[in-house]
Amino acid sequence: MAHTLTIPAALLPADGRFGCGPSRVRDAQIDALVAASRTVLGTSHRQRPVRALVGSVKQGLAALLGARDGYEVVVGNGGSTAFWDAAAFGLIERRSAHGTWGEFGSKFAKAASAPWLAAPAVTKAAPGSRAEVAPVADADVYAWPHNETSTGVAAPVRRVAAPDALTVIDATSAAGGIAFAAEEADVYYFAPQKNLGSDGGLWFALVSPAAVERIERIAASDRYIPEFLSLKTALDNSRLDQTLNTPALTTLVLLDSQLEWLNAQGGLDWAAGRTATSSSLLYRWAEGVDYAAPFVQKPDDRSPVVVTIDFDGVDASSVAATLRVNGIVDTEPYRKLGRNQLRIGTFASVEPADVEALIASIEYVVEHA
């Protein structure tokens, strides 16, 4: 397949960004960043302008995610990787149980293999599928990803029937794009680069009263906890609308703008409907052609925000390369999965019309190979 193939302009999407790593940033967010360039960027994070921004983000997230009474939004320095280590220090008391069906769920399980904790119980499923996480006698944290970014598998958010245990959900690629009931989780944590259209450097979590009690109890024990990885420090600072160290201000500005937009459009229900529309276009298309098929076989497990499509008899890497030279970027599969497939982000900022144009562009490339 010739990578120099030119796709007719009439077929191309208005915006060719379909990445599942950092996602689309809308023009209005860039305008907000420019407006903040002299009022927030380069100023002290302990002063009113930045603290007001942090407060606005917290309020926007609480509204979008449907925070229940007593739940708090906590923000900390670092991304999800930092949160996994922080949870090992300050959230897991004795032992955790994990559902892993891709790269990111397994990374939290690895972080929970800390020497001061009992070895985690891990329920594994093959990539492209998922499994139910069952109660384990001595587990006090149950954890799995709401959406596995590496494979395009979505899992429901619901409590495990285990008294006094916390349900901890990785929501990095789900938050703001997949509906859920906040009361079904004790910690719903994420970095804001996906549906929330922002940048890196911070993690956020919606935490229940039970999780707050756990954080404070472990912090008061004799366990060593590095200050940077202290959930109690993050909680205390968040209550003051600040972070331990200088936060990523660009991330906050972009996030605040995206939250304002999402909530104005209709909140999480609107966003979930939009991502479901976009992803369904791709799944129906893949089921209707003879050279492609959804990687995730069970429809109920298919992600509405990360669509993985296997190809048969067509070199998907060549398709992705041809799309890239035509301005349609980041459709390559997850690097460690090693499949002949495309992975397409259908996050909340992606217009369904652009997904329709992407499908037309793929068909053009395959037909003219």
N, C-alpha and C positions, 0 to 999 in steps of 0.2 A: 504494500500500500504506500503510495507516494505521499510523503509528508508535505509536499509542496502543493497538494491539491487545494484549490481555492473554492471555498463554500460560497455560494451566491449570497450577497449581502441581505437579500430579502428573507433568507432562512435564518440568519444569525440572531441570537438573543440580544436584547438591548444591553444587557449586562452579562458578560461571559464568565463571571466568577461563581464556581460551584464547589468550592473547597470545603472539606470537612475538618481542616485544621482551623486556623483563623478564618472566619467567614466574612461575608460581605459587610462593608461599612457603608451606610447610606449617605448620600450627599448632605442631607440635613444634619447628620452627626458631624461631618467635617465642618460645616458652617458653625455648629455649636462650639467646636474646638477652636476655630479661628476667633470666635467671639470671646472665648475664655483665655485667649493668649496673653492678655494684659491684666486680667483680673484674678486669675487663679494660677496659671502655669508660672513656675518660678517663685511662688510665694510660700510662706511658712504653713505647714500642715497643722500647726497648733492654733492658727488664727481663724477668725470667723468665716472668711470666704471658703476655705477648704472644708472646715467643719460643717458649714451649711451644705456644701456639696455632698459630703458623706451622709449627712442626715437626709437629704433629698433622695439619694440612692437607696438608703435603707427603707424609707417610706414607699418608694416606688416598687421595690422588691416585695415588701410585705403585701402591698395591694395586688401585684401581679400573681404572686404565689398563693394568695388566699390564706395568709397567716391567721391562725386561731388565737384566742385569748391566751396570753402567757408566753406565746412564741416570740423569739427575738431574732433579728437579723444580725449576724456577727460577720465582721470583715477582718481579714488578716493578711499580712505580707506573704508573698509567694503565691504559687498556683496550687493546683490539686496535688501535685507531688509533695509539696510542703505540708498540705493538710493530712495526707496519709501518715507521714511521720509524726505530725502533731497528734493525730488520733491514737497512734501507738503509745505515745507518752501520756496523753491526758484524757482519753475517752474509753479505752479498753481497760477494764479492771483486771481480769484474769485471762480470758480467752475470747477470741472472736470466731465467728463462723462466716464464711464467704461463699457467694456464688460467683463463679468465674466462667465466662464463655467468650473470652477475648483478651486482648492485651491489657486493658485498663483495670478490669476487675482483678486480674491476677497480680497487678502491681500493688494494689492495696493489700492483698493477702500476703505478698512478700514483705511489705513494710510491717505487717502485724506479726511477723516471725521474729520479734525482738526478744533478746535474751531474758528480759524480766517478765515475759508473758509465756503462757503455755502455748504450744504449737497450735496454730489455727486449724479449725476444721474447714476443709475446702470441698465444696460440691462443684464438680467440673462438668461442663457440657462442651461438645465439639463446636468449633466456630460455625456459625450459621444456625445454631439452635440454642436453647437455654434449658435450665433445670430449676426445679423448686428447691429452695433452701429450707431444710427441715430442722426442727428443734434439736439442739444438742444439749445434753444435760448441764454442762458447766460453762456454756457460752453466755456472755453478758452483752455482746454486740453482734448483730446480724447485718451483713453488708453485701450489697451487689449494685451494679450499675443500672440506673433507670434506662439508659440507652448506651449500648456498647458501640463506641465510635469506630472501632476497628473493623467490625463485622456487619453492622447494620441490624443488630438484634435489640428489640425493645422488651423490657420486662416490667410487669406491673409493680406499683408501689403499694404494698400491703404488709401489715405487721405479721411477724411470725408469732405463733401462739407460744410465747415463752415469757412468763411473768418476770418483771423487773429487768428484762433485757431491752436494749436500745436498738431500733431499726435505723440504720445509717445508709443513705442512698447517695451514690455518685451521680450527680445530675449535670455534669459539665456540658454534655451535648443535648440534654433534654430540657433544661431549665428555660422556660419561656417559649417552648415549642410543643410540649406534650402535656396534656392535662393530667392532673393527679389530685388526690385529696391530701392536703397538708397534714391532717391529723393522723395519717397512716405512717408517718415517718417522724423520728426524733431528731435526726440531722439530715437535711437535704442540702448537700454542699456542691459547689461548682466554681470553676473559673468562667469568666464571662465572654469567651471568645466566639461562641457559636450563635444560638438564637439571639443572644443579647448583644451581638454585633460590636464587641469591644475588644480590648487588647489584653495583654498579660500582666503579670506582676502582683495580682491579688487573688485571694479566694474569698468566697462568700458562703454563708451557711444559714439556713433557717433552722433554728434549734428549739426544741420543746422544753417545758419546765423540767421534765425528767432529765433531759440531757444537760441542762444548766446545773442541776443538782449534782449530777455525776462529775461534771467538769470541776466544780468547786470542791467536791469531796476529795477527788484524786489530787488536786492542787494542794490541799491542806494536809495530805499524807507526807510520808518521808521519801516518796519517789523523786528521783532527780529528774527535772524537766528543764531543758534549755529554754531560756527566756523567749528566743525567737520562735520556738515551737510550742509555747505555752498557750493552750486554749483559754485558760483563765486570764492571761494577759490580753489576749485578743478580745475576750468578752468585756473585760473592764474598759479597755480603750474604745471599743465599739459603743459602749453606753455613753461615752463622751464624744461620739462622732469623730473618732480619730483612729489611727493605727500606731503600733509600737514605733516603727520606723516610718520615714517619709513614704507615703503611698504613691503608686503610679497614677499621677494626676490625669494624664491623657486617658488612661483606662476609665477613671471615674467620670470624666466629662462625656466620653463616648457612651458609656453605660447609662448615665443619667438621661441623655437625649433619647436613647433607644427605649428606655423604660417609659418616658413620657409619651412616646409614639405608640408603643404597644398598649399601654393602658387607655390611651385616647381612642384607639381603634376598637376596643372591646375587651381588652385584657387577655387572659390565658385562653379562654374559650375561642376568641377570635383567632389567636395565633395558632392554636391546635387545629382549628378548622382549615386554616390556610396551608399549614404543613401537610395535613392529610390530603388536601386537594392536589398539591404539587407531587407528593410521593405516589399517590394513586395513579397519576398520569404515567409515571415511569413503570410502575408494576404492571399495569394493564398493557402497556406497550410491549414490555418484555415477554409477557405471556402470549402475545399475539403474533410474534415473529418467530421464524424457525431457527434463528441463530443466537437467540438470547433467552435468558430465564432468570427470575429472581434467585439470588443466592440463598436467601432465607426461605425455606420451603413452606413453613407454616404461616399462613397469612396473619394470624394473630400475633406472631412474633416479629413481624416486619416493622422496621422503624419508619416513622413518618418523617424523620429529619435526616437520616443517613441511608441512602438507597444503594444497595450493592447488587449489581447485575452481572451474572456470568455470561460469557460468550462461548459459542461452539462453532468452530470452523472459521472464525474471524479473530484476528490478532487484536485483542483489546488494547494492548500497549501502543500499537500502531494507530488505532483509532484515536486514543488519547493524545498522541503526538500530533496527529493531523488537526485535531480540534484546537490544540494549543497554538499552533502557528496561525490559526484563524481567530485567535482571541478568546477561545473558550478554554478556560484553564482549570487545573486541579481536579480533573476527573479520574486521575490514576488511582489504582487500588491501594489499600493499606500495605505498606512496604513489606511487612513481615508475614502477611497472609499468603503471598505467593500464588495467587489465583489469576486466571485469565479473565479479568473482570474490570468494570468501571465502578467507582464509588463516587456518588453524587450527593452533595449537600443540598437539602431542600429546607433549610432553616427559614425562620420567619421573615427574614428580609428578602428572600427569593420570590420574585413574582411568578405566579403560575404560568403566565404567558411566556416567560423566559424558559420554563421547563418544556413547554410545547415546542418552542424554537430549538431547544437543545435536541429534542427527539428528532425533529426534522433534519437537523444538521448531522446527527449520527447516521440516520438513514441515507443521507446523501453521500457521506463518506463511505459507508459500506457498499452502496450501489455502484460507486465510481472507483472502487479499489482496482 
